[in-house]
Every structure is written in C-alpha cells, then in structure tokens.
Amino acid sequence: MTITTIARVAELDLRDLAAPEPFLRALDAADALAPGDVVCVLTPMLPHPLLAALAERGLGFRAENLADGSARVRIERPPA
C-alpha cells in the first residue's frame, strides 16, 4: 500500500490487496477524515459496496473506472 499526502488530500493505492482489504482500508480512511478532508482510493474494480457504505455515512464521493479495469474513488467529508 502506498500513501501520498498533498495538502489535505491523501491517495491510497489498494489495488494489490486481496478482498476484503481494499473495502476495509478505504472505510477506515474515510472514517478518519476530518471535515473538509479528502482521500482518493485506487481499488481493483469499481467498489459498489464501498459506494453504498459511503452514502450511508453521509460522505461525498465520485468514482471513475480506469483504463486498466481498476477504479479511483474520491471521498470527501463535508466541511463542518
């Protein structure tokens, strides 16, 4: 796993992890966000269960498929 932090945006590359690790680590990172912070996670595929869990938590997100079949999900905790 690689973590790169720039300002208040972190990126986690979870593509090489076996299930359910990408889901669990993405949720851990999302739960740890402070108001206004963002994390981008790279996952092996479009993570529909993760998107549902983020919506249930009231977090903003945008997901996109990448050319290699993986996905990038930008997760944001709304400002306070």
Buried (B, 14 or more C-beta within 10 A) or exposed (E): EEEEEEEEEBBBBBBEBEEEEBBEBBBEBBEEBEEEBBBBBBBBEBBEEBBEBBEEBEBEBEBEEEEEEBBBBBBBBEEE
